[in-house]
């Protein structure tokens, strides 16, 4: 039986007074996600179960921009994106711009396991959840005071400087290695505050926000999603390992510090390889993150 590892993130981007004031809450949220995922792995269940469990904890926590704490678009609506991938067989599922789904990662898992598709978006995704008893919540459940304040700020800024939008953004994600040596990754987001209705985040794009293959590693990305999509960020890390022979930490560093060194945006990645080695890298002021390997205590960091 092999080593088990879980790594989670709760978003990368600019720092803020809100984050500083809620630092302990963020740390406890990351730790709870680690513990949930690790318990699944410790029981002998597969990595794909662990990443779903960890992400669900963060989707249920209003501090994080996913599920209950999702951002509001330019219509003051919540549209969420999520994906999950099994490194054992490259099976994957993704849900884009869905509404009212309590845990979008579980909808992505359903799409992966119970349909012949990879990607389902919009209201059909919500209808699929409803038809298959995947938990739904009313609009009010998702709208937190903090995200409404960010929406109001972004709306005001857009009116004054329509050519330039700044976003706080945020994502949650997890990668895991199970006892059988299988890898998995999952990512979920509420998107960007005051983004254009219908914007699809990298969190639901296999290869951009999420990727997992037993040939190299499992990856979950966070930051400015448009850059993750343009650079096919998650897959690039796997490719750097498979084709260039880099280690997982080295591959994460190369992507952020070399390949993407000139971008004017925030990028962050977490990854684990089939030996249980961990890679984490970000170019932003902070990235909420934590990890736990067998025989070690959980570690949680923000800066």
N, C-alpha and C positions, 0 to 999 in steps of 0.2 A: 504494500500500500504506500502510495506516494505522499508527498508534502501537500498541505492545503494552504491556500493564500487567498485573502480577499483585500481588495483596494477599492476605496470609494472617493468620489469628489463631490463637492457641493457648489461648484462654479468658480470661474476665474474672472477677474476684471478689476476695475478701479476700487480702491478702498472708500469707505464712507463712515460718517459718524454713526449711522445706524448699525453698521457691521461692528464697529468698535463697542458700541453700547450693548450689543447682543452677542459679544464674542463667546461667552460661556454657553449661551443657548445654541450657537452654531456648533461648538465643540461637542456638546452633548448630543446634538442631532447626528453629527457624523459618527460618533461613537456608537449610538444606537443602531445605525445602519450597518456598521462594521459587525457588531454583535449579532444582528439578525442574519447577515450573510454567513458569518463564520459558524453559527449554530447549525445552519443547513449543511455546510460542508462537513462539519464534525460528525453529523449524524450519518454521513456516507452518501448523501444525495448529490446529484450532479451540479456542476458549476452553473449551469443555466438556471437552476432553481435558486441558487445563492444570489446571483446578480439581480434576479427579479425581486427577491425578498428584500435585499438591501435598498434597491431603488424605490420600492413601495414605501418604506419607512420615510425616505426623504420626500416623496410625493405627498405624504400625509402631514408633513411638518410645514406650517405656514411660513417659517423663516426662509425656506428655499424656493427658488423660482421653478417650480414644477408642481403639478397637481394643485393642492390647496393654496399654495402661494404664488400661483402663476401670474405673469405680467398681463397687462391689458393692452390690446391693440388700439389703433386709431379710432375704432368705433366703441371703445370702452368694453370690449368683449374678450373673453378668454378663449384662445385657440392653442391647443397643446400638441406637441410632437414627441414621439418616442420610438425607440427601436431596440431589438435584442438579437443576438447572434450566438449560435452554438458552434464552437470551434471544432467539434468532433466531426461534423458533417456539412458545415457551412450553411445549415438551415438558418433562416433569418425571417424576422417579421417586423413590420414598421407601420405606424399609424401617424398620419399627418393632419394638422389643423383640425383636431377633433374637439368637440365640446361636451361638457357634462360628464365625461368619463373620469371617475374618481382616481383610478390608477391607469393612466395610458400605457404603462409598461406591460400591464396584464393584458390589455387589448393587443399590443404588439405580439406578446407571447401566444395569444389565441390565434392570431393571423398566421404565425409561424407553424403552430402545431396542428391547427384544425382547418386550414384552408389550403388551396393550391397556389396562393398568391404570396408575395412578399410585402407589397405596399398597398395600403388602402387609406384614402384621405377624405376629409370633410364629413358631412352629415352621414354618408353611408357607413363611415366608421362608427359613429355614435349609434346608428341603427343596428349595426352588427353587435355592438356591446349589449344593447337593450335586448335583442333577440336571444342572446346567449347568457343572460343573467350575470353579466359583468357589471359591477356596481356603478351606478350613476348618481350624481348629485345635482341639485338645482344650481342655477347660475350664482346665487348669493354665497354658496359654500366656498367658491374659489376666490372671491374678491376680498382681499385683506386691506386693512387701512393703509398699510405701508405701500402696497402696490398701487392703490388708488392715488396716493400722494405722488408717487413716481410718475404715474400717468399724467396727473395735473401739471407737474413740473415739465415733463417732456412736451406736452401740448402747448404750454406757454412758450417754451424755447423754440418749438417748430414755427410758431406764429411770428416770432421775432427774427429767427434765422432759419428760414425754410431750406436753405441750401446745405445746412450742416446740422445733423442730429447726433447727439451723444447719448449713449445708452449705458445703463448700469449692467444689464444683461445677467444671465445666470443659467446654469444647467446642473443636473445631477447625473451621476453615473457610477457604474461599478464594473470591475473586472475580477475574475476569479479563476483559480486552478483547483480542481477537485482531486480526490484520492486516486482516481483512475487515470490521472494525467490529462484530463480534458479541460479546455479553456472555454470561457464565455464572457460576453460583454453586453452591457445594456446602458442606455442613455435616455434621459427624459428632460423636457424643458417646457416652460410656459412662454418662451419666446422673448421678444424685446418689447419694452414698454413703448406704446404709441407707434408700433410698427404698422405697416400697411396691412390691412385685412387680407388674409389669404397667404401671407408670407410663410414659406416652409423653412423650418430650421434644419441645420445640419444634424441635429439630434435624431431625426428620423431617416437620415440618409445613410444606408449601409456603405461603408468605405470612407465616408466623410466624418461622421460623428461617432460611428460604432464599427468595429471590425474584430473578428476573432477567427483564428485558424490554429489547429494543433501543430501546424507546420512551423509556426513562429511565436505568435503572441495574441493576446486579447487587449484591445485598446478602447478607451472612451475619451472623447474630447470635450472641451468647453472653451468658451470665449466668444469671439465674433464669428458667428456661424458661416457668414459668407466666405471668410477666409478658409475655414475648414472644408467647405465644399470646393472652392477653387483649387485648393492644394490636395484634395482627396486625402486629408490628413491622417485619418486612422489607418487607411490601407498603406500609406507611404511608410509608416513605421514598420508594418509587417514586411513590406517589400525590401526595406533597407536591411532588415535582419536576414531575410531569405536569400536575397540576391547579392547583397554587398557583404554579408557576414558580420554585421554589427551586432553587439549585445543589445539587450532591450533598453538599458539606460542610455547607452551611446546613441541608439537610434532615435530615442525621444529628444535627446540633446541636439542631435544633428538637425532634426526637423525644425525645432524652434529657434536654435541659435545660429544655424547656418542657412538652411534652405529658406526659411521665412524671416530672416534677420532684418529685412528692409520693409516689412509690412507695417502699416500704421494702425495696428489693432491688437487686441488681446487674444492670446492663444494659450491653451493649457492642455496637457495630456496626462493620462495615467495608463500604465500598461503592466502586464505580467507575462512572463514566458513559461514554457512548459517545464522548466526546472524550478520555477517558483521565484525567479529573480524579478525584481520590481523596477520599473522606470517611471519617473515623474518629472515633468518639466513645465515651466510656464514663464511668460515674459511680462506678466501683469503685476500689479501691486500686491495681489493676494490670490491664492487658490485654496479654498477649503478642501482638505484632503485628509485621509487617514488610511491605515492599513494594519493588517494582522496576519502574521505567519505562524505556523505551528511551533509551539514552544516559546513564543514571544508574547509580550503584552501588546495591546493595541496602542498605536501611536496616532495622534491627531495634531494637525498643524493648520494654521490659516495663512501665515506670512512666510 
